Amino acid sequence: GSHAIGRVDVRALAQRAAEKAVLAADQGEVPAGEYTTILEPAAVGELLYFLLYGSSFCHFSGLALREGQSFFAGRMGQKLFGDNITLRDDVLHPDQWGVAFDAEGVPRKSLTLIDKGVAAAMTYDRATARAAGAEPTGHGLAVPNVYGSFPQNIVLMGGSTPVEEMIRATRRGILVTRLWYIRLVDPADLIVTGLTRDGTFLIEDGKIAKGL
């Protein structure tokens, strides 16, 4: 998806889908164990959803933090992820779209929610910000609601290594195109379970060996 039709390369997408279908035609199995796993962007996004909204509330909501429901309750300022994880909410990012103010009329602030693995910021509506002694961030929802606020323009700051190069650098591993049937197992520690779909492949010596 994109907000500009010219940025959707239909031919390349169709070609890639066809190639994956051919590679997955003769599927095999591998024994259970630990494998280097490369997640394509869609799979990353499906996991990211549970960090954001997967518990019937938003973990980055100041209200959820105040009520102790958020995964980040008691963990703000701590390093919880790798150095390569920086997560922002930015309505002005070129890959995002939306209005520049929230349902309460507050201008949206660009927030770095996770900064190089460190839990750095929360979103606040007017009421929760007042209770917490903070400033509203422009992420408030129409009232009445039970969520308070949540980020709506998520940007995961990626690296510069394409998936193809990751595959070439992997001696033995698994490539995952997408996930589905993801379910929350433990909301306190954000443990989820799920299945793969739309192309799962064994990587051997830097090449896709077969579908799984």
Backbone hydrogen bonds, N-H to C=O, Kabsch-Sander energy under -0.5 kcal/mol:
donor,donor_aa,acceptor,acceptor_aa,energy
7,R,4,A,-2.0
8,V,5,I,-1.6
9,D,7,R,-0.8
10,V,8,V,-1.4
13,L,9,D,-2.3
14,A,10,V,-2.6
15,Q,11,R,-2.5
16,R,12,A,-2.3
17,A,13,L,-2.3
18,A,14,A,-2.3
19,E,15,Q,-2.4
20,K,16,R,-2.2
21,A,17,A,-2.0
22,V,18,A,-2.0
23,L,19,E,-2.3
24,A,20,K,-1.9
25,A,22,V,-1.3
27,Q,25,A,-0.7
28,G,211,G,-2.7
36,T,172,R,-0.8
38,I,174,I,-2.7
39,L,37,T,-0.6
40,E,38,I,-0.6
40,E,176,V,-2.5
43,A,40,E,-0.8
43,A,177,T,-0.8
44,V,40,E,-2.0
45,G,41,P,-2.6
46,E,42,A,-1.9
47,L,43,A,-1.6
48,L,44,V,-2.6
49,Y,45,G,-1.7
50,F,47,L,-1.0
51,L,47,L,-0.8
51,L,48,L,-0.7
52,L,48,L,-1.5
53,Y,49,Y,-3.6
54,G,49,Y,-0.6
55,S,57,F,-1.0
56,S,53,Y,-0.9
59,H,52,L,-1.2
59,H,57,F,-0.5
61,S,58,C,-1.6
62,G,123,T,-2.5
65,L,61,S,-2.2
66,R,62,G,-2.4
67,E,63,L,-2.2
68,G,65,L,-1.0
69,Q,64,A,-2.0
70,S,64,A,-1.7
73,A,70,S,-1.7
75,R,72,F,-2.7
76,M,72,F,-0.8
77,G,119,A,-2.6
78,Q,75,R,-2.1
80,L,78,Q,-0.8
80,L,117,G,-2.8
81,F,117,G,-1.8
85,I,82,G,-1.8
86,T,84,N,-0.8
87,L,114,I,-1.8
88,R,155,V,-2.9
89,D,111,L,-2.8
90,D,88,R,-0.5
90,D,153,N,-2.7
93,H,90,D,-1.4
96,Q,93,H,-2.4
102,D,106,V,-2.3
103,A,140,G,-1.8
105,G,102,D,-1.9
108,R,100,A,-2.1
109,K,137,T,-2.7
111,L,89,D,-2.1
111,L,109,K,-0.7
113,L,87,L,-1.6
113,L,111,L,-0.9
114,I,87,L,-1.8
115,D,118,V,-2.7
116,K,114,I,-0.7
117,G,85,I,-2.4
118,V,115,D,-1.6
119,A,78,Q,-2.2
120,A,113,L,-3.1
120,A,118,V,-0.6
121,A,113,L,-1.4
123,T,60,F,-2.9
129,A,125,D,-2.2
130,R,126,R,-2.3
131,A,127,A,-2.1
132,A,128,T,-2.0
133,G,129,A,-0.9
133,G,130,R,-0.6
134,A,129,A,-2.9
137,T,124,Y,-1.9
138,G,124,Y,-0.7
139,H,124,Y,-0.9
141,L,148,G,-1.5
149,S,147,Y,-2.2
150,F,139,H,-1.5
155,V,88,R,-3.0
157,M,86,T,-2.7
157,M,155,V,-0.7
158,G,156,L,-0.7
165,E,162,P,-0.5
166,M,162,P,-1.8
167,I,163,V,-2.3
168,R,164,E,-2.0
169,A,165,E,-1.4
170,T,167,I,-1.7
171,R,169,A,-0.5
173,G,203,I,-2.1
174,I,36,T,-2.6
175,L,201,F,-2.7
176,V,38,I,-2.8
176,V,174,I,-0.5
177,T,175,L,-0.5
177,T,199,G,-2.0
178,R,197,R,-1.1
180,W,195,L,-2.3
183,R,193,T,-2.6
185,V,191,I,-3.1
186,D,191,I,-1.8
190,L,186,D,-0.8
191,I,186,D,-1.8
192,V,190,L,-0.5
193,T,183,R,-2.5
195,L,180,W,-2.6
197,R,178,R,-1.8
201,F,175,L,-2.3
202,L,210,K,-2.9
203,I,173,G,-3.3
204,E,207,K,-2.8
205,D,171,R,-3.8
206,G,170,T,-2.3
207,K,204,E,-1.4
209,A,202,L,-3.1
209,A,207,K,-0.6
210,K,202,L,-0.9
211,G,23,L,-0.9
211,G,26,D,-0.6
212,L,200,T,-3.5
